[in-house]
Amino acid sequence: MAKNNVCNPALTAPERARALIAAMTTAEKIANLINTAPGVPRIGLPPYEWWSEALHGIADCPGVHFAKQGEFSYATSFPMPINLGAAFDDEGVLAMGKRIALDGRAFNNNNRSGLDFWVSTLSVSTVQ
C-alpha cells in the first residue's frame, strides 16, 4: 500500500482517494460498500468495521474490541439519547460527546476500534 498514492501526503484528499479506488477491482469496491468492509489484502487495505454506534458511548459497540479484564475492558456508557434530550442540558450533552471522543480515540490508539462512531448531532458537531 505504501507505493500507492493514497499514502502520498503531498496529494490532496480527493487525489489520494482516486488513487485508492483506481487500485481496486469492481468486485473489491462492491465488497467494501458494507459496514463490515473486508478490505483488499491484495493491495494492503485492511478490513474495517464502519458501524460503530456510540449513542450510549462506545460501550457494547460493534467494531470496538474490549479486553477480558483490566485496561480497555470497559468504556463509559450514557443514558438513552431521548433522556439526554429531555434534560435540556446542552453542556451535559457536549461533555458526553467529548467523553465519547476521548474513549474512541483511546481505543483506536490501542488498535481496539476504528474512528467512525455514529453519535448524536450535537455531540459530534461541537466536539473540537
N, C-alpha and C positions, 0 to 999 in steps of 0.2 A: 504494500500500500504506500510506503514511503516514496516510491518512484512515481506515483500518480500525482497529478497537480492538485488533487484535493488536499494534499499536505503542504502545499506551497503558500506560506503566509504572505507572500508578496502579491498574490492574486486576490481579487475581490471575492466576497462570499458567493455571488452568482457564478463566477468563473470556476470556483472550486467545486460547486455543486454540479455544474455541467460536466466537469472532468470526471467526477464520480459516476454520474449517470451514464456517460459515454462508455465507461469501462464495464457496465453491466449488460447482460443479455436481456431480452424482453422477458423471458421466464424469470430471471432473477429479480427484475424490477417488480413484476407482479407478485412474486412470493414475498417481497418485503413491504407490501402495502398493508399487511395485517399488524395488529398490535404486538404479536409475538414474532417479530421480524427475525427470520433465521440468519440474516447476514449473507455474505458471499465469501465463503472461505477461499475461493479461487483467487480473489484479489485482496484478501486480508481484512474484509469488512466483518466485524464480529456481530453475533446475534444481539438483539436489543428488544427489551420489553417497553413498549410505548405507553401502555395503560397502567400508569401508576396514579391512582386516585387518592388524593390527600385531603378530602373534605373533613376528615376527623384527625388529620395529621398523617404521618407516614406509617403509623401502626397498622398492621394487618392489611398491607397494601400490596397488590401484585407488583412484581419487579423489585421488591425490597427483600433482601435476604438477611434474616436475623440469625445471630449466633445462638447456640443452645443455652448458654449462660454467660454471665459477665458482660463486658463491653459489647454493644450492638445486639444485645438480647432483647431490647425493648426500645420504644420511642414514645414521645409524648402523644397522648390521644385526647381529642377535644370533643365537646358535645355535638349533637346533630346541627347542621347549618341552620335549620329553621329555628332552633333555640337561640343560636347566636344572633340571628336577625331580630328575634323578639326582644333581645336585650337592649337594642338601640345603643350599642356601645361601640362606636367606630374605633376608638383607641384600643379596646379589648380585641376586636377583630384584627386590627393591624398588628398587635402584639402576637396574636395567634399565627398570622401569616409569616411574621418574622421568625417565629419558633419553627414552623414547618420548613421554611427556607434553611434555617440552621441545621435542623435534623437531616434534611435531604442532602445538604452539602456534606455533612459529616459522613453519612452513609456512603455517598458517592466517592468521597476521598479515600474510603477504605474498600472500594470495589464491592459494595453491598447494595447499590442501586444505581439507576440512571439519574438524569437530571430533569426529566419531564414528569411533572405532577399536575394532575387536574385538581384545581382548588377553586375556592370562591373568588369572584372577580375582584372584590375589594382587597382581599389579602394579596393577590398577585399584582394588581395594578399599583399598589402603594409600597410594596417592598422594594427597597433600593439595594 
